[in-house]
Amino acid sequence: MGQSMDTVPLRNAIFGRRSVRAFSPDRIDALTLRALLAAAVRAPTAMHGEPWQFVIVQNPELLKHLSQRAIEGLAADAARLGAGRDILSQPGFNVFYDAGSLIVICAKSDGQFAQADCWLAAQNLMLTAYAMGLGSCVIGMAVPMLNLPGVKLELGIPPESTAVVPIIVGKPRSESWPAARHEPQIVAWR
Ligand SMILES: Cc1cc2nc3c(=O)[nH]c(=O)nc-3n(C[C@H](O)[C@H](O)[C@H](O)COP(=O)(O)O)c2cc1C
């Protein structure tokens, strides 16, 4: 699934991408996932450290189970969520929005810039997904759950690694338009 990314200019990807939260049931194939990861690892990386590791979850039962665990954890700490807590109690809410694929970018070191490197890789991945006709969304809500020792064990994340960026990917169910942004706030230009 997906299309060649050569047809989408970078500017269109940057200005056209938006977070997608509704997906068609088709699952992304291995070739497409590998293309996304190949783009991810082209990101700049401090001291050429390449501290990233990737976990891919496509098993629908496992995704549901992980969503449930995330919801349980978040509900226990609902005060911190503010307005976001209402969504947790919606019947059938899935923190991964029933996407067919979850890619978790993990940092294998706790170096100063390891997490920054993972985020840069994440942006490469998401822009490439857009260029291939796919939708993506960072699921920050899932980070605490993914770092529980039992979940790391279940997913094969080494104990010394940290899950940094969970990203869902899939074929968007419908067309969407970019979310607005404020003008860049320049606080100094000397
Ligand atoms: C660090 C981070 C965490 C996020 N966590 C979630 C999340 O848990 N659930 C969700 O639906 N969207 C999440 N998002 C997506 C943001 O809501 C989205 O990027 C923002 O509303 C701007 O919209 P856009 O990406 O369509 O431009 C997250 C984005 C970032 C960068």
The ligand as a MOL file (V3000), in Angstrom:
LIG
                    3D

  0  0  0     0  0            999 V3000
M  V30 BEGIN CTAB
M  V30 COUNTS 31 33 0 0 0
M  V30 BEGIN ATOM
M  V30 1 C 4.5040 15.1330 21.4570 0
M  V30 2 C 3.1610 14.9390 20.8090 0
M  V30 3 C 2.2240 14.1410 21.4500 0
M  V30 4 C 0.9790 13.9300 20.8530 0
M  V30 5 N 0.0990 13.0660 21.4630 0
M  V30 6 C -1.0920 12.8460 20.8870 0
M  V30 7 C -1.9890 11.8960 21.4580 0
M  V30 8 O -1.7100 11.2520 22.4630 0
M  V30 9 N -3.1740 11.7070 20.8500 0
M  V30 10 C -3.5340 12.3930 19.7110 0
M  V30 11 O -4.6280 12.1920 19.2210 0
M  V30 12 N -2.6880 13.2880 19.1250 0
M  V30 13 C -1.4900 13.5190 19.6790 0
M  V30 14 N -0.6100 14.3820 19.0850 0
M  V30 15 C -0.9720 15.0860 17.8410 0
M  V30 16 C -1.2850 16.5690 18.0930 0
M  V30 17 O -2.5430 16.6720 18.7260 0
M  V30 18 C -1.2580 17.3290 16.7490 0
M  V30 19 O 0.0290 17.2740 16.2040 0
M  V30 20 C -1.6780 18.7940 16.9280 0
M  V30 21 O -3.0220 18.8970 17.3080 0
M  V30 22 C -1.4600 19.6080 15.6380 0
M  V30 23 O -2.1810 19.0300 14.5870 0
M  V30 24 P -1.4840 18.5250 13.2510 0
M  V30 25 O -0.4680 17.4760 13.5970 0
M  V30 26 O -2.6230 17.9630 12.4340 0
M  V30 27 O -0.8400 19.7010 12.5830 0
M  V30 28 C 0.6510 14.5890 19.6310 0
M  V30 29 C 1.6150 15.3730 18.9980 0
M  V30 30 C 2.8540 15.5440 19.5590 0
M  V30 31 C 3.8890 16.3560 18.8370 0
M  V30 END ATOM
M  V30 BEGIN BOND
M  V30 1 1 1 2
M  V30 2 1 2 3
M  V30 3 2 2 30
M  V30 4 2 3 4
M  V30 5 1 4 5
M  V30 6 1 4 28
M  V30 7 2 5 6
M  V30 8 1 6 7
M  V30 9 1 6 13
M  V30 10 2 7 8
M  V30 11 1 7 9
M  V30 12 1 9 10
M  V30 13 2 10 11
M  V30 14 1 10 12
M  V30 15 2 12 13
M  V30 16 1 13 14
M  V30 17 1 14 15
M  V30 18 1 14 28
M  V30 19 1 15 16
M  V30 20 1 16 17
M  V30 21 1 16 18
M  V30 22 1 18 19
M  V30 23 1 18 20
M  V30 24 1 20 21
M  V30 25 1 20 22
M  V30 26 1 22 23
M  V30 27 1 23 24
M  V30 28 2 24 25
M  V30 29 1 24 26
M  V30 30 1 24 27
M  V30 31 2 28 29
M  V30 32 1 29 30
M  V30 33 1 30 31
M  V30 END BOND
M  V30 END CTAB
M  END
